[in-house]
Amino acid sequence: MENIKQTSLLERTGVFDEETKRRFELTLVYKGIKGKKILVIGMNPASSNIQVFDNTTNYLLNNLGMMGYSEITIWNLFADICTKLKPSDVKDNKENMEHLKELLKRKNDTILIGYGNTFQGNRRVNEVKAQLHVLLKPYEKIIYELEDEKGEYSKLKTIHPLFAGQRFSGEWKMRKYNFPKTKNK
């Protein structure tokens, strides 16, 4: 019997404001593994501690790793670190959007929209999503959302990785993201 050793080191990098109350980016890289790069767009970070992974991050690492991604960057619509987001309390999101522009300059293989379906109809969230769509339009060919292999959740849009991890972990696939139709004024 031949012994096979596998070693990988997970490098974690977080980009925060000076008070570590806002996180603009969390990048996770499997060192020693050649793979694809993905930018995941979520709603808001829940922790300032990059040593502790929440369930969402664990599901991203496990499922995206199995899909051939060795570099995962997480950016959120709102940079404010909190367990219960109140979009109306977010005063200024400009620095966060500027950071996204920098992230988009990187050579990502995929951009995954995974902010879930909370806050639908919320004016503030919809404004930020509209800004996001303007910035993402040039990258339309590489923008996807999650879907399960069996298609049981195919009617859901922008599925959150936590939901996907709890309902169909190990059975993730991606489908093209369809930008919402805009109203002509």
Secondary structure, DSSP 4 states (H G I P E B T S, - for coil): --------EEEEEEEE-TTSSBEEEEEEEEET---EEEEEEES----S-TTS--HHHHHHHHHHHHTTEEEEEEEES--B--SS--GGG----HHHHHHHHHHHHS--SEEEE---STTTT-HHHHHHHHHHHHHHGGGGGGEEEEEETT-TTTT--S--HHHHHHHHTT-EEEEEPPPPPPPP-
